[in-house]
Structure formats: structure tokens, C-alpha cells
Amino acid sequence: MKIGVLSDTHDNLSSLIYVLNTFRESGIDTIIHCGDLTGLEMVSHLEGFRVIYTIGNMDGLTGTIKKRIEGMREDNFVGTVFQGLIDSVPVAATHSHIEGTVMKLVREGRCKWLFHGHTHEKRDEVIRGVRIVNPGALGGLGREPRSFCIVDLAQEKVEFFRLPRD
């Protein structure tokens, strides 16, 4: 199963629309957004996907974002840490970076894949048997070009995509 992974949108609507269209064209039904969508007006664009959303440090109106995303579809999730199965594969997601929650989740050893955001830097590495992926950022400040990824859980492949300049 392929999933779409994105993070740190920071109200960049044009990038969000581009990425979601790429996911639709790729036949992706489930997306993990690792936080910092930032604005409530971004939420409606997630309609039609199963959404796993981890709350970021820049997300205001968290209660309203949670209510809207969870109201779109019964199997959507909004919280600080997701731990569950996607197509029978144990997955975790958070907004946090390596110094915090990420290493705690790795040490617990309950996931095969761990997705996070916050740093605005792409990442794909294995620590203690856990594949850790950061898709990069769609908006905000950062040294790297804006990016996202598509992950094939069954084939254990990650493909990063750069966004065209906006």
C-alpha cells in the first residue's frame, strides 16, 4: 500500500494543492500529515483522504482542526502521536523531532515505520530497526527545497518529490 506523507505546510495553499493532486493521481487514499498545517482554511482541502494528522507546534485552533478532520471520515486521526496499523504495518507519526518523541518511539519498538516533521529537512534512515522518515516541508522557512514523499509500505520504498518553485 502506498501512502502520502507531508509536513509543515505553514499555510502554503498552492503547495498543499499541488501535493494533494499528486497523491490523487498516484491513487493514494491515506495521507500522514506530520503537523503545522497552521491555518484552519487548509483543512477542507484534505477532504476525500483518510487523514492521520499529528499536531504541530504552530497549529493554532487545535480543537477546531481536530473536530473538522475527524468529522470528514470515521477513520481519520488527530493527536500529538499516532501509533497504529496501516495495511497491517505498524506505523507511528508525530510532529516532534529526533531529540524528543521520535527516539522514545524508536526505543519502544512498536513500529516499523516512524514519520515526523518539524525540522523542515528530508530524512530517511533506520535506527534500531525502525525506518524514520521526514518528508521535508511544504512551507515556512528552511534551507532545503520544499518536498514531500510517497511511501510504499509493502515494498519498503520511499520516493521524495521536490515541489516546483512558487
N, C-alpha and C positions, 0 to 999 in steps of 0.2 A: 504494500500500500504506500502510495506517495502522499506526503503532507506538505503544506506550505508553511514556512517559518519566516517570521518577520519581527521587527522590534523597532522601538524608538522612532515612531512616526513623527512626533512633535508637531502635529497639526499640518504636516505636508500632504495636503489632499491630492495633489497631482501625482505624487509618488505612490500614495496608497492606491489610487485608482489604477495606475499602471500595473502595480504588483498584483492586485486582485484580478485584473483582467488576464494577466499571465497565468495565475492559478486556475482560473476558469478554463482557459484554452488548453491547459495541461490536464484537465479532468480532475482537479483536486477538489475534494469535498471538505476536508478537515484542515484547519489552519491553527497554528500556535502563534499568538502574538505575545512577545515577551515584555510587554509594558511600554509605558509612555506614549500611548495614543494621544494623550493630553486633552484634546477637545471632545466634548460630547457630540458635536456635529459629525465627527468621524465615524461614530458607531453605526449609523444607518447603512453605510457602505459595506459592512460586514454581512449584511443580510444574505441568506442563501448558503452560507457555510456553517459547518459545525465549528464553533469558536472556542478555543481554550485560551483564556486571556489572563495573564499574570499582571497584577497591578504594579505600576512603576512609581518611582519617586516624584515624578512630575504630573501624575494623574490627579487632578482635582475632581470634585464631584464623584468620588469613587462609588458611593452608594447608588447614584443615578446611572453611572456606566454599568455597574453590576446588574441593576434591575433591567436595563434595556437589553444588554447582551443575553442574559439568561432568559428574558422574555421572548427572544427571537426563536429559540429552539430548545426543546426539553433537555438535550444532552450537552448544551453549552456549559462552560465553567468560567467563573471569575473568582480569583483569590490571589493570595500572595505566592502560594506554591501549589502546583498541580502535581499529583502523583496518581497514575492510573495506567490502564491498558489502552493502547490504540492498536487495533487489529492484532490483539493478543501479545503485543510487545510492551514490556514495562517502560514507561516514559515518565520523566519529571520535567517540569518547567518552572522558571522563576525569572524575575527581573534582575535579581541580585548578581553580583559579580563574584569572581573566584575566591576572594578573601572571606566571604561571608557564607551565605546559604549554599552556594554551589558545592563547596568542599564538604559541608555537613551532609548533603545529599549523596555525594560520592562515597563518603565513609559508611553511610547506612547501607549502601549496596543493594537497594531495592529497585534500581532502574538500570536499563541497558543503554538508554539514551537520556541525555540531560541538555535541555535548551535554556539559554539565558540571554539577557540583553545588557543594557546599562553602559557598557564601555564604548559602544559605537565602533567596535573593531571586530572584524570577522575572526572566527576561531573554529577549528576542527581538530580535536586531539582526543586521545584516550588516556584516562588516568584510572588506575585500579580496575580496568575492565569496563569502565563507563565511557561511552562516546559523548564528549562535551562539544556542543555546537553553539556558537553565537552567530546569527545571520548578518551582523553588522547593523547599520541604522538606515532608516528612510529619510530622516530629517535631523534637525538640530546641528550642533557643531561636531566636527570630527576631522581627523586627518585623512581618513580613508574615504574613497568614493562611496556613495550610497549603495547599499546592497541588501539582498535577501537570499533565501535559499529554498530549494525543493529537496526533500529528503525521501528516499526510498527505503522504508524501514525493512522490507523483506530482503532487498539486495544489499542493504547496509551501505548505501551511496548517498553522498551529499553533493549537490551541484549549486554553486554560488552564482548569482547573477548581479551584474552591475546595472544600475539604473542609468538611463540617458540623462544628460545634464538638464536641469530645469531652471 
